[in-house]
Amino acid sequence: MEQSVDHVDSNEHRVGRARNRGRAARQASRMDGAGQNAHLQAPFISRNIPTYDLLDEENLIKIEKAADTILAEIGIEFREDPETVELFRKAGGQVTDISAEAWNIKFEPGMIRELLKTAPERFTQHARNPARSVEIGGDAMVFAPAYGSPFVMDMDKGRRYGTLDDFENFVKLAQSSPWLHHSGGTICEPTDIPVNKRHLDMVYAHIRYSDRPFLGSITAPERAVDSIEMCRILFGSEFVDQNCVIMGNFNSTSPLVWDGISTQGIRAYAAAGQGSIHLPFLLGGAVCPVTMPGAVAQGLAESMVGCALTQLARPGAPAILASFLSSMSLRSGSPTFGTPEPALGSLVMGQLARRLKLPLRCAGNFATSKLPDGQAMVQAMMSMMSAVQGGVNYVLHSAGFLDGLLSMSYEKFVMDTDLCGALHAYLKGLEINDDTLGLSSLREGGPGEHMFGTAHTLSHYETAYWDTELNDDQPFESWSEQGGDDAMIRANRRWKKILADYQAPHLAEDRDEALLDFMNRRKTEMKDAWY
Amino acid sequence: MEQSVDHVDSNEHRVGRARNRGRAARQASRMDGAGQNAHLQAPFISRNIPTYDLLDEENLIKIEKAADTILAEIGIEFREDPETVELFRKAGGQVTDISAEAWNIKFEPGMIRELLKTAPERFTQHARNPARSVEIGGDAMVFAPAYGSPFVMDMDKGRRYGTLDDFENFVKLAQSSPWLHHSGGTICEPTDIPVNKRHLDMVYAHIRYSDRPFLGSITAPERAVDSIEMCRILFGSEFVDQNCVIMGNFNSTSPLVWDGISTQGIRAYAAAGQGSIHLPFLLGGAVCPVTMPGAVAQGLAESMVGCALTQLARPGAPAILASFLSSMSLRSGSPTFGTPEPALGSLVMGQLARRLKLPLRCAGNFATSKLPDGQAMVQAMMSMMSAVQGGVNYVLHSAGFLDGLLSMSYEKFVMDTDLCGALHAYLKGLEINDDTLGLSSLREGGPGEHMFGTAHTLSHYETAYWDTELNDDQPFESWSEQGGDDAMIRANRRWKKILADYQAPHLAEDRDEALLDFMNRRKTEMKDAWY
């Protein structure tokens, strides 16, 4: 028998005895319950560990040159937005007409990078509760719920289309977790609301049920405008003009196309001084080269162009470089998430964004599993570790992502937020000093003597280790006596309890009424549309 | 709706169509089945990505100085092995008698490091099949099954004490996976065999059912000698004297004690020219300081002393620095595994081992979960990623670890080996060149055109992405029609199929008979003992 097993057994008993006496036990009893970790809570993470730099400069330059070559020799296709084409033409882009509604623009090497110089390296997105405002860029890191699933799932009712009720539930679950920092955007599609109106309900829910920052609509330019208008009601027009209070998450149409809906939306957000995320969704071998370096280079090219457009609309507007890297199953032809090659690509994206001095959105708790099981969490960790180690600044898909992004899972949401909490401890790193080296603890007893009761242990006991809110770390016997539940079942109980305990943050009544008035007026002005 | 969802939907259809035609589909059909990844298979991993270096040199030196201070001012206690004490005394250690059977030895700063200079930075452990020999140290990385659980678990029969049948099953499961490189040691305790005889059955099972390298017994000096003697029968005495063919995994008794059973065993392995691992099992706040830097410093001190003893027994004997870092649940007092602080500590151990020019054993697929569920895999990933990113050379607990090391899980074993496979792809890193940057793929179609059929895609299709043997990446509907099983259930089916398909590697009949003769003779010489 490995001797460590003896240690496990005997240590359990020794620790158990220690807890029944002394100051440490009393201090523990004063805590609010599992998973609080008060010392780690913050409106956003300040990364205190180095980034994991995969490539050397020579190889990074090769990727940057490939992106420049793509932009100079193949070019980007723009569709149905002549104003954007005109902005790029004036800035030096070489425009070729493809049709009446499509243009190819080529950019001399360095031109796009030059345009990006006015974009901020780091900026603040304000929350209606100023204590919840976040910073995006530099060593700041912000976790937001997953985004964009048409379906929701839970262990009781299985998979079904999302509704506004589900949407509100997820806003509440996010607001209740100290390990997310941002309310996200389309956490799930509220498919019971007409497509042309649901953005109003979503923005309202973010404002009403959360006091954190959030994302607005991008599915049509007028919906982007509505989203920003609701922020003007909430924050005041002048504040909104001078500060970022909302952002839009825009997808390119890979390979190498920016459609007019997106570019109009990007311009709307930027012109209002608001933030935007410029995301190529890169499925290798389908819409980008099947080899990861090619996917990264193409994504860099596409995202840089989106970011550059913001600076043409309003220099200094916040813009976030982004990349969503995925792979493909050789056998089924399906997209796969949480696989090793995209994880490596995300680390490289981190390096490229820092060289470009732009904030980065990349990776998250991805999974193709259809249940919140071991597969889901292996895939989630593979992707999420690359985000935090790569120094990603805004992680949109931090919680709930299942079924290849087709479903938001209630159970995985709380499993992911617990993991996000653990990552707070991870990103804090290790401080090395005489106190943390703890020789006093060893000296107090000496060889062979346990350290449960040393002054050093007692003074660090409460903050030395991350305290999970969900994992069961009890001995087998206790776990078994309590029902022997797996993580899925515990997560199912947990999200229900969180929703039952949820209390909405205060919202001034006049603002609430003004928002409802606006929403009702806009809804009355439009006929229901389902596209 | 986030546009990426459209991409997921539409890409699935597009990829599906692409698979039904063309060379790529025909190539795929020639493959042996899921999870083969022939291009990634190797007798051991050669790490091709940089290590993740958490601390700068200044902080590493602080830890090294703390370890030196521990050795110089507090010292290590040795028990019941006067020969070891005498070896250290002659080498310059300052010995103080504690009792007739216990001594404290203090070491001047630098003395232990000086002794370690004759230990190899990298060595070969030979397998009976020369194609399966592994290298340990440098950029080489070796995965072995978990070690030391008294219990085994599967989804059919739950938790029960391990037997020799279970032990043999796990040797066979390990041998069947291309993603492990080493047969390990006490994969589970064969509790149906007397304690004083089971080492013979375990070593025989490793030899008979695997053709990979393995670990021998450490629970008593005569059992270590038996283990080595069986290798002499297998490899020939002369070969064994000149080459490492077996290793022992020795635990210190933290804090700061090496007991006589361990030091005698260490000397037996080293004197025979065989390898040894020197492992402090560090439960923070119990047997080491509760703060992670203190745990690392103490572990370094203890492990260095164990390694140094090998060089006194036989200069040049292979020695592996090691550290098993764990944390404690504030609430229950139980040890916890797969938590963030030990993951950081493992990264630091990697840095310290490289500075010391010694191979490192550290971390693995740890978990305190009692089931192979989402919790198990979050914890496993947190720990295992630190091993591979920290450049650990020998990962003993790579597969099956559950229930805080008290149970070997059949299902988690195959979940872990699939993860180990993914890590082969991860550790290969990204090669950046004109071919992998894939501009030809983009040029073949241009903006807006998919890349399923480009020459570049077809030439990289089979090796671009890791192919899982266990995860289900199909669309929800296909998964659901096939039963909607979670990862646990699929893993349950998989290990049964692997065992059903298992075929023992060839072993020359005369060697087999000689081994059985030796084993039977030794068993006859001893009365059964259960301690």
HADDOCK unambig.tbl for C-alpha pairs under 7 A between the chains (distance, minus, plus):
assign (segid A and resid 1 and name CA) (segid B and resid 148 and name CA) 4.97 0.50 0.50
assign (segid A and resid 1 and name CA) (segid B and resid 186 and name CA) 6.66 0.50 0.50
assign (segid A and resid 1 and name CA) (segid B and resid 189 and name CA) 6.24 0.50 0.50
assign (segid A and resid 2 and name CA) (segid B and resid 147 and name CA) 6.74 0.50 0.50
assign (segid A and resid 2 and name CA) (segid B and resid 148 and name CA) 4.52 0.50 0.50
assign (segid A and resid 3 and name CA) (segid B and resid 251 and name CA) 6.10 0.50 0.50
assign (segid A and resid 4 and name CA) (segid B and resid 281 and name CA) 5.92 0.50 0.50
assign (segid A and resid 5 and name CA) (segid B and resid 148 and name CA) 6.62 0.50 0.50
assign (segid A and resid 5 and name CA) (segid B and resid 149 and name CA) 6.94 0.50 0.50
assign (segid A and resid 5 and name CA) (segid B and resid 405 and name CA) 6.84 0.50 0.50
assign (segid A and resid 5 and name CA) (segid B and resid 406 and name CA) 6.69 0.50 0.50
assign (segid A and resid 8 and name CA) (segid B and resid 335 and name CA) 7.00 0.50 0.50
assign (segid A and resid 11 and name CA) (segid B and resid 286 and name CA) 6.98 0.50 0.50
assign (segid A and resid 12 and name CA) (segid B and resid 333 and name CA) 6.65 0.50 0.50
assign (segid A and resid 12 and name CA) (segid B and resid 334 and name CA) 5.31 0.50 0.50
assign (segid A and resid 12 and name CA) (segid B and resid 335 and name CA) 6.84 0.50 0.50
assign (segid A and resid 15 and name CA) (segid B and resid 333 and name CA) 5.06 0.50 0.50
assign (segid A and resid 15 and name CA) (segid B and resid 334 and name CA) 6.86 0.50 0.50
assign (segid A and resid 16 and name CA) (segid B and resid 333 and name CA) 5.46 0.50 0.50
assign (segid A and resid 19 and name CA) (segid B and resid 333 and name CA) 6.72 0.50 0.50
assign (segid A and resid 49 and name CA) (segid B and resid 54 and name CA) 6.53 0.50 0.50
assign (segid A and resid 50 and name CA) (segid B and resid 54 and name CA) 6.26 0.50 0.50
assign (segid A and resid 52 and name CA) (segid B and resid 52 and name CA) 5.72 0.50 0.50
assign (segid A and resid 54 and name CA) (segid B and resid 49 and name CA) 6.52 0.50 0.50
assign (segid A and resid 54 and name CA) (segid B and resid 50 and name CA) 6.26 0.50 0.50
assign (segid A and resid 59 and name CA) (segid B and resid 432 and name CA) 6.16 0.50 0.50
assign (segid A and resid 74 and name CA) (segid B and resid 443 and name CA) 6.90 0.50 0.50
assign (segid A and resid 74 and name CA) (segid B and resid 446 and name CA) 6.79 0.50 0.50
assign (segid A and resid 76 and name CA) (segid B and resid 447 and name CA) 6.59 0.50 0.50
assign (segid A and resid 77 and name CA) (segid B and resid 447 and name CA) 6.17 0.50 0.50
assign (segid A and resid 147 and name CA) (segid B and resid 2 and name CA) 6.72 0.50 0.50
assign (segid A and resid 148 and name CA) (segid B and resid 1 and name CA) 5.03 0.50 0.50
assign (segid A and resid 148 and name CA) (segid B and resid 2 and name CA) 4.54 0.50 0.50
assign (segid A and resid 148 and name CA) (segid B and resid 5 and name CA) 6.47 0.50 0.50
assign (segid A and resid 149 and name CA) (segid B and resid 5 and name CA) 6.85 0.50 0.50
assign (segid A and resid 186 and name CA) (segid B and resid 1 and name CA) 6.52 0.50 0.50
assign (segid A and resid 189 and name CA) (segid B and resid 1 and name CA) 6.23 0.50 0.50
assign (segid A and resid 251 and name CA) (segid B and resid 3 and name CA) 6.08 0.50 0.50
assign (segid A and resid 251 and name CA) (segid B and resid 4 and name CA) 6.96 0.50 0.50
assign (segid A and resid 254 and name CA) (segid B and resid 448 and name CA) 6.46 0.50 0.50
assign (segid A and resid 255 and name CA) (segid B and resid 447 and name CA) 5.28 0.50 0.50
assign (segid A and resid 255 and name CA) (segid B and resid 448 and name CA) 5.21 0.50 0.50
assign (segid A and resid 255 and name CA) (segid B and resid 449 and name CA) 6.70 0.50 0.50
assign (segid A and resid 256 and name CA) (segid B and resid 447 and name CA) 4.74 0.50 0.50
assign (segid A and resid 256 and name CA) (segid B and resid 448 and name CA) 6.35 0.50 0.50
assign (segid A and resid 257 and name CA) (segid B and resid 447 and name CA) 5.94 0.50 0.50
assign (segid A and resid 257 and name CA) (segid B and resid 448 and name CA) 6.01 0.50 0.50
assign (segid A and resid 281 and name CA) (segid B and resid 4 and name CA) 5.96 0.50 0.50
assign (segid A and resid 285 and name CA) (segid B and resid 451 and name CA) 5.51 0.50 0.50
assign (segid A and resid 285 and name CA) (segid B and resid 452 and name CA) 5.50 0.50 0.50
assign (segid A and resid 285 and name CA) (segid B and resid 457 and name CA) 5.80 0.50 0.50
assign (segid A and resid 286 and name CA) (segid B and resid 15 and name CA) 6.95 0.50 0.50
assign (segid A and resid 286 and name CA) (segid B and resid 450 and name CA) 5.33 0.50 0.50
assign (segid A and resid 286 and name CA) (segid B and resid 451 and name CA) 4.98 0.50 0.50
assign (segid A and resid 286 and name CA) (segid B and resid 452 and name CA) 5.25 0.50 0.50
assign (segid A and resid 287 and name CA) (segid B and resid 450 and name CA) 5.09 0.50 0.50
assign (segid A and resid 287 and name CA) (segid B and resid 451 and name CA) 5.98 0.50 0.50
assign (segid A and resid 288 and name CA) (segid B and resid 451 and name CA) 6.61 0.50 0.50
assign (segid A and resid 289 and name CA) (segid B and resid 438 and name CA) 5.62 0.50 0.50
assign (segid A and resid 289 and name CA) (segid B and resid 441 and name CA) 5.89 0.50 0.50
assign (segid A and resid 289 and name CA) (segid B and resid 442 and name CA) 6.93 0.50 0.50
assign (segid A and resid 289 and name CA) (segid B and resid 451 and name CA) 6.89 0.50 0.50
assign (segid A and resid 289 and name CA) (segid B and resid 457 and name CA) 6.77 0.50 0.50
assign (segid A and resid 290 and name CA) (segid B and resid 457 and name CA) 5.62 0.50 0.50
assign (segid A and resid 290 and name CA) (segid B and resid 460 and name CA) 6.91 0.50 0.50
assign (segid A and resid 290 and name CA) (segid B and resid 461 and name CA) 6.96 0.50 0.50
assign (segid A and resid 290 and name CA) (segid B and resid 464 and name CA) 6.40 0.50 0.50
assign (segid A and resid 291 and name CA) (segid B and resid 436 and name CA) 5.44 0.50 0.50
assign (segid A and resid 291 and name CA) (segid B and resid 438 and name CA) 6.94 0.50 0.50
assign (segid A and resid 291 and name CA) (segid B and resid 464 and name CA) 5.76 0.50 0.50
assign (segid A and resid 293 and name CA) (segid B and resid 432 and name CA) 6.26 0.50 0.50
assign (segid A and resid 293 and name CA) (segid B and resid 436 and name CA) 5.79 0.50 0.50
assign (segid A and resid 293 and name CA) (segid B and resid 437 and name CA) 5.08 0.50 0.50
assign (segid A and resid 294 and name CA) (segid B and resid 436 and name CA) 5.98 0.50 0.50
assign (segid A and resid 294 and name CA) (segid B and resid 437 and name CA) 3.87 0.50 0.50
assign (segid A and resid 294 and name CA) (segid B and resid 438 and name CA) 5.08 0.50 0.50
assign (segid A and resid 294 and name CA) (segid B and resid 439 and name CA) 6.98 0.50 0.50
assign (segid A and resid 327 and name CA) (segid B and resid 465 and name CA) 6.59 0.50 0.50
assign (segid A and resid 329 and name CA) (segid B and resid 467 and name CA) 6.80 0.50 0.50
assign (segid A and resid 330 and name CA) (segid B and resid 28 and name CA) 6.93 0.50 0.50
assign (segid A and resid 330 and name CA) (segid B and resid 462 and name CA) 6.93 0.50 0.50
assign (segid A and resid 330 and name CA) (segid B and resid 467 and name CA) 6.97 0.50 0.50
assign (segid A and resid 331 and name CA) (segid B and resid 28 and name CA) 6.95 0.50 0.50
assign (segid A and resid 332 and name CA) (segid B and resid 474 and name CA) 6.51 0.50 0.50
assign (segid A and resid 333 and name CA) (segid B and resid 12 and name CA) 6.87 0.50 0.50
assign (segid A and resid 333 and name CA) (segid B and resid 15 and name CA) 5.15 0.50 0.50
assign (segid A and resid 333 and name CA) (segid B and resid 16 and name CA) 5.51 0.50 0.50
assign (segid A and resid 333 and name CA) (segid B and resid 19 and name CA) 6.54 0.50 0.50
assign (segid A and resid 334 and name CA) (segid B and resid 12 and name CA) 5.42 0.50 0.50
assign (segid A and resid 334 and name CA) (segid B and resid 15 and name CA) 6.79 0.50 0.50
assign (segid A and resid 334 and name CA) (segid B and resid 473 and name CA) 6.78 0.50 0.50
assign (segid A and resid 334 and name CA) (segid B and resid 474 and name CA) 6.19 0.50 0.50
assign (segid A and resid 335 and name CA) (segid B and resid 12 and name CA) 6.84 0.50 0.50
assign (segid A and resid 336 and name CA) (segid B and resid 473 and name CA) 6.12 0.50 0.50
assign (segid A and resid 340 and name CA) (segid B and resid 422 and name CA) 6.11 0.50 0.50
assign (segid A and resid 340 and name CA) (segid B and resid 425 and name CA) 6.28 0.50 0.50
assign (segid A and resid 340 and name CA) (segid B and resid 426 and name CA) 5.08 0.50 0.50
assign (segid A and resid 341 and name CA) (segid B and resid 426 and name CA) 6.45 0.50 0.50
assign (segid A and resid 341 and name CA) (segid B and resid 465 and name CA) 6.57 0.50 0.50
assign (segid A and resid 344 and name CA) (segid B and resid 426 and name CA) 6.93 0.50 0.50
assign (segid A and resid 344 and name CA) (segid B and resid 429 and name CA) 6.87 0.50 0.50
assign (segid A and resid 368 and name CA) (segid B and resid 473 and name CA) 5.48 0.50 0.50
assign (segid A and resid 369 and name CA) (segid B and resid 472 and name CA) 6.32 0.50 0.50
assign (segid A and resid 369 and name CA) (segid B and resid 473 and name CA) 6.44 0.50 0.50
assign (segid A and resid 370 and name CA) (segid B and resid 476 and name CA) 6.40 0.50 0.50
assign (segid A and resid 371 and name CA) (segid B and resid 486 and name CA) 6.46 0.50 0.50
assign (segid A and resid 372 and name CA) (segid B and resid 374 and name CA) 6.58 0.50 0.50
assign (segid A and resid 373 and name CA) (segid B and resid 373 and name CA) 5.39 0.50 0.50
assign (segid A and resid 373 and name CA) (segid B and resid 374 and name CA) 4.66 0.50 0.50
assign (segid A and resid 373 and name CA) (segid B and resid 486 and name CA) 6.35 0.50 0.50
assign (segid A and resid 373 and name CA) (segid B and resid 487 and name CA) 6.21 0.50 0.50
assign (segid A and resid 374 and name CA) (segid B and resid 372 and name CA) 6.58 0.50 0.50
assign (segid A and resid 374 and name CA) (segid B and resid 373 and name CA) 4.66 0.50 0.50
assign (segid A and resid 374 and name CA) (segid B and resid 374 and name CA) 4.10 0.50 0.50
assign (segid A and resid 374 and name CA) (segid B and resid 376 and name CA) 6.99 0.50 0.50
assign (segid A and resid 374 and name CA) (segid B and resid 377 and name CA) 5.35 0.50 0.50
assign (segid A and resid 374 and name CA) (segid B and resid 487 and name CA) 5.96 0.50 0.50
assign (segid A and resid 375 and name CA) (segid B and resid 471 and name CA) 6.05 0.50 0.50
assign (segid A and resid 375 and name CA) (segid B and resid 487 and name CA) 5.87 0.50 0.50
assign (segid A and resid 376 and name CA) (segid B and resid 374 and name CA) 7.00 0.50 0.50
assign (segid A and resid 377 and name CA) (segid B and resid 374 and name CA) 5.36 0.50 0.50
assign (segid A and resid 377 and name CA) (segid B and resid 377 and name CA) 5.89 0.50 0.50
assign (segid A and resid 377 and name CA) (segid B and resid 378 and name CA) 5.59 0.50 0.50
assign (segid A and resid 378 and name CA) (segid B and resid 377 and name CA) 5.60 0.50 0.50
assign (segid A and resid 378 and name CA) (segid B and resid 378 and name CA) 6.35 0.50 0.50
assign (segid A and resid 378 and name CA) (segid B and resid 381 and name CA) 6.51 0.50 0.50
assign (segid A and resid 381 and name CA) (segid B and resid 378 and name CA) 6.52 0.50 0.50
assign (segid A and resid 381 and name CA) (segid B and resid 381 and name CA) 6.49 0.50 0.50
assign (segid A and resid 403 and name CA) (segid B and resid 476 and name CA) 6.83 0.50 0.50
assign (segid A and resid 405 and name CA) (segid B and resid 5 and name CA) 6.90 0.50 0.50
assign (segid A and resid 406 and name CA) (segid B and resid 5 and name CA) 6.78 0.50 0.50
assign (segid A and resid 422 and name CA) (segid B and resid 340 and name CA) 6.09 0.50 0.50
assign (segid A and resid 423 and name CA) (segid B and resid 340 and name CA) 7.00 0.50 0.50
assign (segid A and resid 425 and name CA) (segid B and resid 340 and name CA) 6.28 0.50 0.50
assign (segid A and resid 426 and name CA) (segid B and resid 340 and name CA) 5.08 0.50 0.50
assign (segid A and resid 426 and name CA) (segid B and resid 341 and name CA) 6.44 0.50 0.50
assign (segid A and resid 426 and name CA) (segid B and resid 344 and name CA) 6.94 0.50 0.50
assign (segid A and resid 429 and name CA) (segid B and resid 344 and name CA) 6.87 0.50 0.50
assign (segid A and resid 432 and name CA) (segid B and resid 59 and name CA) 6.14 0.50 0.50
assign (segid A and resid 432 and name CA) (segid B and resid 293 and name CA) 6.26 0.50 0.50
assign (segid A and resid 436 and name CA) (segid B and resid 291 and name CA) 5.45 0.50 0.50
assign (segid A and resid 436 and name CA) (segid B and resid 293 and name CA) 5.79 0.50 0.50
assign (segid A and resid 436 and name CA) (segid B and resid 294 and name CA) 5.99 0.50 0.50
assign (segid A and resid 437 and name CA) (segid B and resid 66 and name CA) 7.00 0.50 0.50
assign (segid A and resid 437 and name CA) (segid B and resid 293 and name CA) 5.07 0.50 0.50
assign (segid A and resid 437 and name CA) (segid B and resid 294 and name CA) 3.88 0.50 0.50
assign (segid A and resid 438 and name CA) (segid B and resid 289 and name CA) 5.63 0.50 0.50
assign (segid A and resid 438 and name CA) (segid B and resid 291 and name CA) 6.94 0.50 0.50
assign (segid A and resid 438 and name CA) (segid B and resid 294 and name CA) 5.06 0.50 0.50
assign (segid A and resid 439 and name CA) (segid B and resid 294 and name CA) 6.98 0.50 0.50
assign (segid A and resid 441 and name CA) (segid B and resid 289 and name CA) 5.90 0.50 0.50
assign (segid A and resid 442 and name CA) (segid B and resid 289 and name CA) 6.93 0.50 0.50
assign (segid A and resid 443 and name CA) (segid B and resid 74 and name CA) 6.89 0.50 0.50
assign (segid A and resid 446 and name CA) (segid B and resid 74 and name CA) 6.76 0.50 0.50
assign (segid A and resid 447 and name CA) (segid B and resid 76 and name CA) 6.57 0.50 0.50
assign (segid A and resid 447 and name CA) (segid B and resid 77 and name CA) 6.16 0.50 0.50
assign (segid A and resid 447 and name CA) (segid B and resid 255 and name CA) 5.28 0.50 0.50
assign (segid A and resid 447 and name CA) (segid B and resid 256 and name CA) 4.74 0.50 0.50
assign (segid A and resid 447 and name CA) (segid B and resid 257 and name CA) 5.93 0.50 0.50
assign (segid A and resid 448 and name CA) (segid B and resid 254 and name CA) 6.46 0.50 0.50
assign (segid A and resid 448 and name CA) (segid B and resid 255 and name CA) 5.21 0.50 0.50
assign (segid A and resid 448 and name CA) (segid B and resid 256 and name CA) 6.37 0.50 0.50
assign (segid A and resid 448 and name CA) (segid B and resid 257 and name CA) 6.02 0.50 0.50
assign (segid A and resid 449 and name CA) (segid B and resid 255 and name CA) 6.70 0.50 0.50
assign (segid A and resid 450 and name CA) (segid B and resid 286 and name CA) 5.32 0.50 0.50
assign (segid A and resid 450 and name CA) (segid B and resid 287 and name CA) 5.08 0.50 0.50
assign (segid A and resid 451 and name CA) (segid B and resid 285 and name CA) 5.51 0.50 0.50
assign (segid A and resid 451 and name CA) (segid B and resid 286 and name CA) 4.96 0.50 0.50
assign (segid A and resid 451 and name CA) (segid B and resid 287 and name CA) 5.96 0.50 0.50
assign (segid A and resid 451 and name CA) (segid B and resid 288 and name CA) 6.61 0.50 0.50
assign (segid A and resid 451 and name CA) (segid B and resid 289 and name CA) 6.88 0.50 0.50
assign (segid A and resid 452 and name CA) (segid B and resid 285 and name CA) 5.49 0.50 0.50
assign (segid A and resid 452 and name CA) (segid B and resid 286 and name CA) 5.23 0.50 0.50
assign (segid A and resid 457 and name CA) (segid B and resid 285 and name CA) 5.78 0.50 0.50
assign (segid A and resid 457 and name CA) (segid B and resid 289 and name CA) 6.76 0.50 0.50
assign (segid A and resid 457 and name CA) (segid B and resid 290 and name CA) 5.62 0.50 0.50
assign (segid A and resid 460 and name CA) (segid B and resid 290 and name CA) 6.90 0.50 0.50
assign (segid A and resid 461 and name CA) (segid B and resid 290 and name CA) 6.93 0.50 0.50
assign (segid A and resid 462 and name CA) (segid B and resid 330 and name CA) 6.90 0.50 0.50
assign (segid A and resid 464 and name CA) (segid B and resid 290 and name CA) 6.39 0.50 0.50
assign (segid A and resid 464 and name CA) (segid B and resid 291 and name CA) 5.76 0.50 0.50
assign (segid A and resid 465 and name CA) (segid B and resid 327 and name CA) 6.58 0.50 0.50
assign (segid A and resid 465 and name CA) (segid B and resid 341 and name CA) 6.59 0.50 0.50
assign (segid A and resid 467 and name CA) (segid B and resid 329 and name CA) 6.77 0.50 0.50
assign (segid A and resid 467 and name CA) (segid B and resid 330 and name CA) 6.93 0.50 0.50
assign (segid A and resid 471 and name CA) (segid B and resid 375 and name CA) 6.05 0.50 0.50
assign (segid A and resid 472 and name CA) (segid B and resid 369 and name CA) 6.33 0.50 0.50
assign (segid A and resid 473 and name CA) (segid B and resid 334 and name CA) 6.78 0.50 0.50
assign (segid A and resid 473 and name CA) (segid B and resid 336 and name CA) 6.12 0.50 0.50
assign (segid A and resid 473 and name CA) (segid B and resid 368 and name CA) 5.49 0.50 0.50
assign (segid A and resid 473 and name CA) (segid B and resid 369 and name CA) 6.45 0.50 0.50
assign (segid A and resid 474 and name CA) (segid B and resid 332 and name CA) 6.56 0.50 0.50
assign (segid A and resid 474 and name CA) (segid B and resid 334 and name CA) 6.21 0.50 0.50
assign (segid A and resid 476 and name CA) (segid B and resid 370 and name CA) 6.40 0.50 0.50
assign (segid A and resid 476 and name CA) (segid B and resid 403 and name CA) 6.82 0.50 0.50
assign (segid A and resid 486 and name CA) (segid B and resid 371 and name CA) 6.45 0.50 0.50
assign (segid A and resid 486 and name CA) (segid B and resid 373 and name CA) 6.34 0.50 0.50
assign (segid A and resid 487 and name CA) (segid B and resid 373 and name CA) 6.20 0.50 0.50
assign (segid A and resid 487 and name CA) (segid B and resid 374 and name CA) 5.94 0.50 0.50
assign (segid A and resid 487 and name CA) (segid B and resid 375 and name CA) 5.87 0.50 0.50
